[in-house]
């Protein structure tokens, strides 16, 4: 923790929050085929669970970094297990957006009005990871040696959301 406690920070954790975890971030996606390919093949995430709501015309795809063998095969164990996993990514598809020529996509939070910024992935070697991304045709917002913050990169997913690529070892040099 920093030497000086930031204003507004509660230094004592309320015991009633001891079982809370940060479980998910949700992105709205245009086309699940494209997004699932990106998050599974390019980023190596696994599909933890898919939930379809045809009457409401949407589907949810929960992605994350876990070993395949740890994912329960039966219900309701799999659903219960899913919602105990930290840091999952929920991809929400509103049916029809993938084939609607009028659909312009979702706001990624990085243009006006600014809001949400990005998610981040920690990798062993940013340069090698980004070389792989380049070979795979991934779009970059910032390459590792661009700008003032050397050693981190930002890639862009199929819906325009930014993903920071960082290494814990490099971050110790960047953050002083």
N, C-alpha and C positions, 0 to 999 in steps of 0.2 A: 504494500500500500504506500502511497505517496507520503512524504513527510508531513504535508499539510492536508488535513481532511477537507475535501471540497464542501462548500456550503450546500446544505440540503441533504447530504449523505447521512443516513442513519447508521451510526457506528455499532449499534446493537441490533442483531437480527431478531425479529419477532419469532419466538419459538413456534408459533402457529404456521410459519412458512417453511419449517424444516424439511417437509416432504415435497416442496415445490421443485420442479425442474423446468428448464427452458426446453419445451418439447418440439416445437415446430415453427417454421416460417412458411408462409403461403405465397406462392406466385400464381397469378392467373396466366394460363397459356392458351395460345391460339390453336395449335395442332399437336395432340398428344403423340402422334407417331414421330414427329420431328423432335419434340422436347424429350421424350423418353429415350430416343436414340442418343441425343446429346448427353443427357445426364448419366446414362448407363455406359455407352461405348466410349465417349470422350472423357467423362469425369470418373467413371468406374463405380458409380453408385448402384445399389441394388434396389429393385422394386420390393418394398417391404409389405405393401398391401395396396390393393385397388378397391375402391368403393364406388359403385355405380348407383346413381339415382335417376333412372330414366324418366320417372314421372315429373321430376323437378328439372330435368334436362341438364344435368351436370355429372361429372365424374371426378374423383379424387385419386391421385397417385402419390403414395408416400414413398419417398426415396431416402436412402441413408447409407452409411458406411458400417456394415456389419458382415460377419461371416455368414454365408448361406446356411451353414449347418445350425446356426443359432436361431433361425427363424422358425417358429412353431408351424407345423403343417396343418393343424386342425383348429377349428373354431370351437368355442370362443377364445381359446388360448392365444391365437395369433393377434386378434384385435386387442386383447388386454395387454399383451407383450408390446405391440406397436406403440400404444399410448404411454408406455413407460420408457421409451427410448429417447435419449436427449438428442437435440439438434437434428431433427429430421426436416426434410423439405417436402412440403405438400404442394403438388402441382394440381391446380384446379382448372378443369376444362369445361367451359360452358358450351354444350353441344351446338354445333352449327357454325361456330366461328371459323373453323378450318376451311369451310367452303363458301363463306360469305364474302363476295367481292367488295362489299361496302365496309367490311370490318377493317379498321386501320391499326388495330393492336392496342396494347395496354400501355399506360404511362409507367416508365421505369423509375421515376423519382429523381432522375439526374438532369432533367431539363426543367425549365420554369413551368409551373411552380415546383421548386425543389422540395423533396420530402425524403422518402426512403432512398438509401444510397446503394448498398450492395450487401452481398454475403461474402464470406471469406473461406478459402480452403488453405490449410497448411499442408505443404508438401516438403519432401526431403530436399530437393534441389530445384529452385525456381527456374534456372536457366535450362536445365535438361527437360523439365516439364513443359516449358514454353516452346522449346524446339519440337517436341512431340506435337503440341497444339498447332504449331505452324504447319507441320507435315500433314496434319489432319484437316487443315483449312479453317481453323477456328479464328474468328474475328477478334482482334485486340482493340481495346480502348487505350491501353498503355502497355508497352513492352518493358521488360525488366530494366533496361538501361536508359529509358526515356525519362525526361523530367528531372526534378530535384530529388525525388525519393527513389534512389537506385536499389535494385534488388527485389522489388515487388512489381507485379504485373496486374493488369485488369483485363479479363476476357469478357466477351459478350455472348450471352446465350441466344437461342433462336428468337426469343421474344424481346430482346434488347436489354435484359437485366444484366447488370455488371456483377462479375465475380472476381474478387481479389485473390491473387495467388501469392502466397507468402511462405517463408520458411522460418521456423522458430529460431534457428541459429542466426539467420540474417537479421531478424528483428532485434536481437540483442545488440547488434551494431547500429541499427537505425534509430532505436529508441534509447536515448541517453538521458 
